[in-house]
Amino acid sequence: MLRTVAFAVVACLFGPVVALAQGVPGNPATGPRAQMPVSQCQAIAETIPRATFASARPVKTTELARREEVKITFIGHSTYQIESPEGVVIATDYSGVHRPTLTPDIVTMNKAHSTHYTLAPPAGIAHVLHGWSDVPGEKAVHNVLVGDTYVRNVATDIRAYGGFEENGNSIFIFEMAGLCIGHLGHLHHELTDAHYTEIGRLDVLMVPTDGGLTMGADSMSRVVQRLRSSLILPMHRGGPPLDRFLAMFDGRYDVVYGKDDAITVSMRSLPRKPQIVVPPGL
């Protein structure tokens, strides 16, 4: 309970900072030279000890729900549709094969396989974020602020031609309604301490569970446990049975088999014990 309250208070404190960044000319910002909004997911560890707790005006439950809830829908393969409280729509690892139910404002892509990207997205998508740079070896850098949603990325390597392509893919992080939501993409290696520092806190984590095309279940489970997210959403199923991935957590996480491909999440509704929610469409 204290964890949830502390995160909610700090999220409120960061609200005005992000709002100021939103007013920067040329917003939404993207690219290495763009002015970077403040990430609450990275800064929260430093900010909690200095947080000042103050009374707030009572807010009706319906108003809180509208302002705090994020809807996440499993579309297929590695594509999740994320809807912010203000109606910003995101589609992850968008290829056009698994189409979201709403026209996305933002799509993210990784290029490990053609099922994770398209070079010809529909014209109505305003922000197409590649997880790779067109310059070999360089990092893709995204800092995009649309409405109540901030999207950034952390570059990782991918296997290519018998070796590794440095900075060839990205983990994308979506910050909205006080939540930090991470999509591991087509992750091919365990993360370094520098990666974990750059990622920061993740409340909700989308994890590939193929058992080999990305990483083995043991390696992927170590990444999941190090990130210490409250809610784990499997994706990218293939190869070994999903049970092999689930078994790696040995009762430390509750496993829930969802009845619907869509769930609604808020800071207030995060489970006390880490939970893996398996969508029926996986």
N, C-alpha and C positions, 0 to 999 in steps of 0.2 A: 504493500500500500504506500509506504513512504517513497519507494522508487517511482511509482506512478505519479504521486503528487509532486515530487521534485522535478520530474521531467516535464510535467504539465506547466509548472510555474516557470521553469526556464524557457519553455517554448513560448510562453506569453511574453517573457522579457525580450526574446529575440524577434518577436513580431514586428515592432517598430523599425528594427535595424534592416530587416528584409524589405519592408515597405519603402524605406529610403532608397535602397538599391534599385527598386523597381522604377523609380522616377528618373534614372539615369538616361540621358538621351541615347537613342539607338537601341533601347531595351526591346525585346529580350537579347541579352548579350551572349555571344558564343565565340570561341576561339581563344588562343593564347594571349592576345592583347586586350581582351575584353575586361572591363572592370568586374571583379569577382564579387557576387553577393556573399553575405556572411552565412556560413554553413553552421547550423545549430548542431548537426550530427558530429562535427569535428570539434566544436568549441565547448560542448556541454561539460566535458570533464574538467575544464579549467574554470568554468563559470559557476558550477554548483556551490563551491565554498563561499563565493562572494554574493550569492543570490540573497535578495532581501524579500522576506515573505510579508505580504501585505494583504489586507482584506479586499475583497472584490464584491461588486454589486451582485445580488442574486440573479441568476439567469434561468429562464424557463427550460425545462428538459428538452422540449422540441427544438428550441433555438440552439441548445448545446449540441444536440444530435446533428442538426443541419450543418453546424460549423465545424464539427470535429470528425465526422465519419468519412471514411475512404472506402469506396467499393472496389474490390479486386475480383476479376473474372478470369478463369482459365479458358483460353481460346483454343489452344492446341500446341503441341510440341514445346517450344520455349516462349510462346507468345501469351503474355498476360495483359489484360486490359485494366488500367488503373484509372479511376475517376476521382478527382479531388472534390472537396466540398463545394468549390465554386464552379465545378463542371469542366475543369481541364481534363482532357482525355489523353492517355498515353497508351501506346502499344509497344511491348518489348520484343526484341529480336524479330522485327517485322520483315516478312518476306513476301507478303501478299497471298501466300498459300492458305494460311490460317487467318481469316479476316475478322477483325474486331466487329462487334455489333454496332458500334458508333464510329463515326469518322474521327480519327485521332487528330489532336492538335500537335502532338509530338510522337515521333516513332524513333526507337533506338535500334541499332543493327550491329551484328558481329559477322565477320566474313569467314569464319572457319569452314562453313558449308553454305551452299546456296539456300538451304532451308532457314537461314538466319538473317538474310538480307536481300534486298533488291536494288538494282541501280536505276529502276524506273518506277518509283512510287507514284501513287495518284497525285494529281496536281493540287488537290484540296488539302494536302497535309502541309501545314505551315513550317514545321521544324523537323528536319530529317537529320538525325545524329548518327554518324558513322563511328563505330568503335575503333577505327584505325585511321591512320594518317596516310595521305597519298605520297608522303615522303618516307621512304623506307627507313625504319629505325626510330623515327620521331614519334612522339606521343600525340594522339588525338587529345585535344583539350576542349571540354565543353562546360560552359557555365551559363545555363539558360534559365531565365526567369519569366514565366508566363502566368499571369494571375496570381493565385496563391501557391504556385508550384515552382520549386527550384530543382533543376536537374544538373548533375555533374557526373564526371566519370573518373575511374582509376584505371590506367592502362595496365594490361598484362600481356604475356607472351603467348604465342600459339605454335603448335607443331607445324612444320612446313618443310617438304622435300628432305625428309630424313633428319632435320635439325629443328631449331626453333626460330621463329620470326619475332624479333624483339618488338614489344609494344604493338603487336598485331591485332589485339582485341581489347575490350574494355569491360569492366564491371560498371554498371550504371546505378546511380543512387538518386532516389526521388524523395524530396523533402516537402511535406505538406501536412497541415493540421497537426503539427508537432511530432509527426511520425517520420522515421527514417527507414525507407524501404529500399532494399538492395536486390539487384538482379545479377547473378554471377556470370551470366552469358555462357559462352563455351569455354569455360575455364580449364586449362590444360596443365596447371602446375600448382603446387601448394604455394601459399602466399608468404612473403617475407614480412619482417617486422615493419619495414617501411610501408608496405601495402596496407597493413592493418592500421597503422597510424593515419595514413591518408584516407582510409575508409571511415574510421571513427565508429560511432554507434550505429547499429542497424537493429531496428525493432522487428521488422519483417524481412525475411530472406527467401528469395526464389533460387532453388538449387537444382542443378542437373543431376539426375539419378540413373544415368545410363550404365554406369559401372565400368566404363572403359573408353568410350569415344572421347569423353572429356578426361576424367580421372577415375581411378578405382574407388570403390565404396569406402575403403579405409582412409584414403587420402582426403576424399571429399568430406567425410565425417569429421576429420580433424579440423578442416577449415570451418565447418559449421559450428563445432564446439568452441573454437577460438573466438568466433564472432559473437557468440552468446546471445543470439537473437531470441525473442520471445515466441515468434511465430515462424515456422518453416513451411514453405510452399514448394513441394516437389514439382519438377518439370523435366522435359527431355528424357523421357523414359525409353529404354531400349536395352537389348542385351540381357544381362542377368535379371531375375525377378526383382521387383521393388523391395520385397522382403529382405533381400540381402543388404540393401542400404539401410532399411529401418532397423535391422538387427544390430547395426554398429552402435546404436545409442543405448542398448542394454537397459531399457526401462528408465533412463534418465530424462527422456522426453515422453510426453503423452502422445499417442497416435490416434488421430480422429479421421474417420473416413467420411468425407463430406457428402451430403445428399444433393447438393447443388454446386454448379461450377462457380458460383459467385458467393463471396463472403463480404461482410461489412466489418471494418476494423476502426478502432479509435484508440487513443492513449488509455482511455478508461477501461476498454474492454480487453486489453492484452492479458493473456493468461499468466497467472502467478508462476506456474511450472511451465517450462518450455514445451511447445506443442507443435507437432507435425500434422498438417491438415492435407490429406490426400484428396484432390478433386475427383469426382466420379468419371470425368472425361479423360483422365490420365491413362 
